Amino acid sequence: MSDSFQTAVVTGAGRGFGRAIAAALVATGTRVVGIARDEQELRTVHGELGEGFVPVAADATDEALAREVIREHRPSLLVLNAGVMPHMAPVHEQTWETFSRNWHADTRHVFAWTRAALREPLAPGSVVVAMSSGAVLAGSPLSGGYASAKAAIRYISGYAADEAKRAGLDIRFVTLLPQLTPTGVGSAGVAGYAARQGVDRDTFVDGMQPVLTPEQVAKAVVEVAADPGSAPEYQVGGAGLRPVG
């Protein structure tokens, strides 16, 4: 990891991808400010990672929080990973409240932190990695607005890259699109799509090989953050990174 990444912020750091990303960054010598709502989960991560991990129990969608954390900690890497479990049901069995759940969490927090990154702004040479989803390419008919919320994250990141270039800020924006995994948020999707296909969970997972792990996602984040010549978007699967387009 470049010396320029002395401090990183990782949202959704209490579990899943975020937890693995925080661990990978701390292992490189980066100080990680980890944000999540669950204080107990953050304490556990802090216990595992030590003083290189700074826990902040808060709602990552809070725009004031984004500004305050950037001003206080001056990170040169933001990893925008926070999100909520989508409501699993076909579109006609959703309500607007369940359908829009991921817009109010996943998309809103990326908007808040991206806006703060441009307005503060982050220091030249900084990087913002936003976690989207492979669902934006294939659709996600059992998870309401999840795919569209993740697609909006792609657009926000792309718009921000254009604005950073126009303003001469030298901030790099990268979007990652991980494939469906049988852990964390993906576990509900795997169960739902297995049932939809009339197969058991293990049979469905066998068809997903090679399965993407949180550690592989973390490795991908570290790689793209450290690569000044990175593509703007990557699919992330069990076989590694693949540029989109």
Phi, psi and omega in degrees: 000134179298149178298341181292341179262064179287326181227135176234154170247131176236120176270152184066038189277358186280342185201171170056223181303316184299319179297315179295321178296315178301316180297318180295321180290317177301323180296336178274356182098004178278135173280127186246124170268110185259127184245132175198162180282328187274106184296323181294319177299318179295322178298320179296316179296318178300319178298325180282322189261343176081203187289350176285354180243123181252107183280137175229107180276107185195168177273115184293347178280354184286113182295325178295321177300315180302313179298315184294318181294319179296318180292320184284318189257345179048056179291151173250004174218126172246131173242108188263094191242347187299147178187170181240161177292125177289156174281120185270108177189151175297162191302323183285350177256007175269157163255168178299325180296317179287322182297323187266006185308314184285338173295321184282346181243289185302304184291317183299320182289325176295319176301313183298313184285325178294317178299315179296322180299324180278327186273333181295311345267179169297159181292153174306141182090356180286162182228139174239117178254119180252133180268113174260224181197148173297344178299336181291339181268329185248351185084167183208075191292349179255006184236033173059233182272013184303308183297319180290326176295320179288329175294321178299325177299319177302314181295316180302314180297317178295317177299317181296322178299319178296317181292322178297320179293316180300324182269358180066035186277341183057049173245128182262133179245129180230137177246132177250139181240085181288145175287167177300136178236157180274012180240162176059223180303325183293341183299321179293321178296316179300314180298316182294316182285330174298314179297320181298324180274353179075029178237163177280167185301315183297321178295319179297315181297322178302327179282354180265000186298144354284134184286135178282134179251158175303326180294325177290323175297316179299317178299319179297318179299313180299319182295310184289327178296324184275352185258103181295344179257022183298155170288162179286337183216143177222141162279143179236118180228181180298339179269358177119200183269144175217121179301145177275134177098000000 
